[in-house]
Amino acid sequence: MKTIINVLIISQFILMNGCAKSDNSELVITGTWIEISEKSDTIDFTKFGSELALNLRRGLVLINDYWLPNYGSGFYAYELQESDSIALCYSLSSSCISGLPKSYSKYFFKLSNNNTFKITNFYNPDISPNTIFTFSRIE
């Protein structure tokens, strides 16, 4: 009888710890956000398949007589990290392994309130990677 009780207690402990969610995974950001200084870049927080994702929309540029998405546009898998950071993985990158946030690149990210957040430059090669952008919710 003692053995059965011990097995049940250990099983319950394993199940409770194995299924626990971290505080970061429970925080999900939604909506459409616009960068406030230039007002040309928008981010939609959504899902890409089963993963949390953000869709960066930067408009179009004319290259060789073709209108193409601006550099950095597209889907990024993300995971909010501890201490004001976000881990991002560009959906078309071969260097990131989807679903393994340890292979993602980390950037400063701070949700100031329900209407604004700050994030370091992760997409614009024409500006310093230390530049901090502020985005405001529009939807």
C-alpha positions in Angstrom: 0.0 0.0 0.0 2.9 2.4 0.8 4.4 1.7 -2.5 1.2 2.6 -4.4 0.9 5.9 -2.4 4.5 6.8 -3.1 4.1 6.0 -6.8 1.0 8.2 -7.0 2.7 11.1 -5.2 5.7 10.9 -7.4 3.6 10.6 -10.5 1.5 13.6 -9.5 4.7 15.6 -8.8 6.1 14.8 -12.3 2.8 15.7 -14.0 2.5 19.0 -12.2 6.1 20.0 -13.0 6.0 18.7 -16.6 2.8 20.6 -17.5 3.6 23.9 -15.7 3.8 26.9 -17.9 6.3 29.7 -17.3 5.1 33.2 -16.7 6.6 34.3 -20.1 4.7 31.6 -22.1 1.4 32.8 -20.6 1.9 36.4 -21.8 0.6 36.7 -25.4 0.6 40.0 -27.2 -2.1 40.6 -29.8 -3.1 43.2 -32.2 -1.5 45.5 -34.8 1.2 48.0 -33.8 2.8 50.8 -35.7 6.3 52.3 -35.3 5.6 55.8 -34.0 8.4 58.0 -35.5 8.3 57.1 -39.2 4.9 55.4 -39.2 6.0 53.1 -42.0 6.6 49.8 -40.2 3.8 47.7 -38.6 3.8 44.5 -36.6 0.9 42.1 -36.3 1.1 39.7 -33.4 -0.4 36.4 -34.6 0.3 32.7 -35.1 2.4 31.1 -37.8 1.2 27.5 -37.8 1.1 26.6 -34.1 3.8 29.0 -33.0 3.4 32.5 -31.7 4.6 34.9 -34.5 4.9 38.5 -35.4 4.4 39.7 -38.9 6.6 42.7 -39.7 5.2 44.7 -42.6 7.6 47.4 -44.0 6.0 48.3 -47.3 7.4 47.7 -50.8 10.5 48.9 -52.6 11.2 49.1 -56.3 14.1 46.8 -57.3 14.9 46.2 -61.0 11.4 47.4 -62.0 9.7 45.1 -59.5 7.9 46.1 -56.3 9.2 43.8 -53.6 8.7 43.6 -49.8 11.2 45.8 -48.0 14.1 44.1 -46.2 13.2 42.4 -43.0 9.5 42.1 -43.8 7.9 38.8 -43.0 7.0 36.4 -40.2 9.2 35.9 -37.1 8.6 33.2 -34.5 9.0 34.8 -31.0 9.1 33.9 -27.4 9.1 36.5 -24.6 12.1 36.1 -22.3 12.8 37.2 -18.8 14.3 40.6 -18.0 12.9 42.6 -20.9 13.9 40.6 -23.9 12.4 38.8 -26.8 13.8 35.9 -28.8 13.1 36.1 -32.5 13.6 33.6 -35.4 13.0 34.8 -39.0 10.7 32.3 -40.7 12.9 32.1 -43.8 16.2 31.8 -42.0 18.1 28.5 -42.1 20.1 29.4 -38.9 17.0 29.2 -36.6 15.4 26.0 -35.6 11.6 26.5 -35.3 10.4 25.7 -31.8 13.8 25.9 -30.2 14.0 29.4 -28.7 17.7 28.8 -27.7 18.5 29.1 -31.4 16.7 32.4 -31.7 18.4 35.8 -31.6 17.6 37.9 -28.5 16.6 41.6 -28.5 15.6 44.2 -25.9 11.8 44.2 -25.6 9.7 46.1 -23.1 5.9 46.3 -23.0 5.5 49.8 -21.5 1.7 49.5 -21.1 -1.1 48.0 -23.1 -0.6 50.5 -25.8 3.1 50.8 -26.5 6.3 48.6 -26.5 9.9 49.3 -27.2 12.2 46.9 -29.1 15.8 47.1 -30.4 16.3 47.2 -34.2 16.1 43.6 -35.5 15.2 44.3 -39.1 16.7 47.5 -40.6 20.3 47.1 -41.7 20.5 50.8 -42.5 20.4 51.9 -38.9 22.4 50.8 -35.8 21.3 47.6 -34.2 21.2 49.5 -30.9 18.4 51.8 -32.0 15.3 51.3 -30.0 11.9 51.6 -31.8 8.7 52.4 -30.1 5.5 50.8 -31.4 2.0 51.9 -30.5 -1.2 49.7 -30.8 -3.6 50.7 -33.6 -5.9 47.7 -33.3 
